[in-house]
């Protein structure tokens, strides 16, 4: 990779990092279309240093973030393309790692000084020009499946605050309105309920995207909108969702 290509890539990342769009005016998503590998540099790999610089911003972020996480995400450009069995490979002079991609395209990227110093390469085990890449902030799932209503509201606010910090949301008028739980399309036991006031009430299950700007196949989704339910209570999930996204308006 030449110095010119490197500088162009960094500039594109910085320019791309400041925008967010919404689906139906609600879901917080990245407004940028993402960058294909071929746009980033010559060849079929991405510089680990460039991705590291994006991810380290979250690690250094000083405001509350205990309910949220930041992953690197691999997204198909076409709905016909799957993320099944997709892996990112991190290769340097002394480092060789296979990084698994989850059902919504996210991968936990290790922050390794050695890989940074070696300017390691990130490559896919698939045809790279069929995918785009960018960071993805989402809400951390709980193993016990029980979420306090107040915690979910705080989690949504933490996502919104971080996206404003990195410039992906510029409007100060945006506000949190809820969260979205996503499950595999073929899941047969999707059940999300609100517990409060001595009873349980089921939330409707629909089909849609886990994140509105991706092209991954349809998921079963459940929206929990804060204004539709009492302020105090719990959200009970029968099984762990694949992802929880913040909803804005």
N, C-alpha and C positions, 0 to 999 in steps of 0.2 A: 504494500500500500504506500503510495507516494504521499509526501507532505501535503501536496495540494488536495488530494482526495481526502486525507484525514481532516484538514481544516474545513473542507466543504461539509463533511459528515457532521462534525461538531456543530457547525453553524446551523445545519438543518435540524439537529436535535434540539438545540436551544430555541429555534423558531417554532418547532413543532410542539415543544413542551408546554406552551401557554394557552392551549385551547381545549374547551370541553363542549360537547353538544348534549342534547337531551332527546329521548325517545318519547313522543307524545307529550312533550313538555314536562316530563316527570323524572326520568332516570338519569342520574349523573353518569355521563360517559365521556370518553375522550373525543373532542371535536376533530382533532387531526386524523387523517386517514391512515396514518402510520407510514413507515418507510419500508420498502422492500429491500432485500439484501443487495440487489443490483444497483439500487439508488444510493446505498451507503458507501459502497466501494467496489472496486473491480473484484470479481470472483464470487464465491458462494459462502463467505464467512463474514462475521462481524467482529470488530475489535472488542475484546473483553474490557479494555480500558474505557472505551466510550460508554458501554453499558454500565460499568462500575460507577462512573461519575453520576449517572442518573439515579442509580439505586442508593448510593451513599447519602444522597440528600435526605432520604427518609430516615436513615440511621441517625443523622445529625440533627434532625428536626426536634426542636426543644419543647414544643407544646404537647399536651396530653395525646397519647396514641395507643393506650393499652388495649383498646377494642378493635384496632384496625391493623392491616398488614399491607405490605407493598411487594408485589411479585413482578417478575418479568413475564410477559404474555406473548405467546405465538398464536396468531390468528390466521385462519385460511382466508384467502381473498374471494373464494367461491364456496357457496354452500355445499357443492358436490365434493369438496375436499374435506377430509376428516383430520382430527388430531389424534385418532386412535393409533397407538404405538409410536407416536412421534416423540423423538428425543432430541435434546440439545446436547451437543458434544463440545466439551471444553478441552482444548488441546494447546499445551505450551511445551517448552523444552523439557520440563520435568513433571508437568501435570497433565493427566489424561482422565477426564471424568465424563460419564454419561449421566445426563440430568433428565429425569422423567418429567413429562408434561401431563398435567391433570386433565380431567374431562372437559374443562372450560378453557384449556390452553395455557394455564399458568404453570410456571416453574419457579421453584425457590432457588434463587441464584446465590451461591456462596460468595462471600466477599473475601477474597484471598489475595494477600499482598504479593505472594509469589507469582500468581497468575497475572496480576497487574504489572509487576516488574518485567515479566517475560512477554508482555503484550500478547497473551494467549488468544487463541481464536475460538469463537463460538460459531458452530455450524450445525445444520440440521441433518438428520438421516433421511430427509426427503428433498425433493426438488425445491430449492429455496425460494425461487421467484413466485411460488404459489402462496407465499405467506407474507404477513407484515408483523412487525415487532414493536412493542412499547411497554412501559410500566403500567401496572394495574393496581389500584388501591381498592381493597374490599374489606368487609367486616369479618373478623375471626369467628369461626364456628365453635360451638361448645360440644364437648363429648357427651354431656348429660342431656342435651337437647332442650334445656330450660333457659329462657332468656327473659330477664327482667325488662319490663316496658321502658323504664327509665334508662337502662343500660343501652338499649337499642337506639333510643333518642340521642344519647350521648355519643354513641358510635357514629351515627349519621352526621352529627355536628363535627366530629373529629375528621371524617372524610372531607366534609365541606371546607373545614379550616385548612387542611393540608392542600387541597386542590387550589385554594386561593393563594396559599403560600408559594406554590410552584408556578402560579400563573395560569393554571388550566381552567380556572373560573375567574373571570374579571368582574362580573356583576356583583355588587354588594346587596342586590335585592333578592338573590336566590336564597331559598330557605329549605330546610329539611321537612319532608312530608311523610317519610316512611322508609321501609326497607323491603327488598325483594329476596325471597328464598327460591333457589333453583335446584331442580332434581332432574335425573335422567328421564328422557322421554318415555322409556319403557318401564319406569318404576311403578309398581302396583300398590304400594302402601304409603303414598304421600298423604300426610295429614298434619296440618298446622292448626293449632287451636289457641284461642285466647282464654286464659283462666283469670277470673276476677269476679268479685261479688258473689262468690259461692257457687259458680257454675262454669261450664266449658262451652265455648262457641267455636265452631269450625270456620276457617277462612276459606274462600273459594279457590279452587285450583284451576289454572288456565295454562295455555301453551304460549311460549314466547322465548325470547333470548335471555340468557343469563346476564348479558351486558348488551345494551342496545346497538353498539357499534360493531359487534362481531358478526361473522358470517357462519359461525358454528351452528349446527342443526338445532332445531327447536327443542326446548326443555319444558318440563312441567314447572310452572312458577306459581308462587303465592305472594301476593302483595299484602304487607301489613302497613296500613296507613294510620298514622297517629290520630288523626281527627275522627276516625271512624270508631274508636274504641276508648274506654275510660283511660284516664291518665295513669292510673296505677293498676298493675296486673302483671301477668306473665304470658309469654308466648311459649307454647309447648310443641316441640316437633317430634314426630314419631321416629324419624330417621335423620341422620346428619345430612344437611343440604350440601350440594356440590359447591355452592357459593352463596354469599349474602351481599347484595349490592345496596348502596344508599340511593334513595329516591329524593329528587329535588323538584322544586317548582319555582 
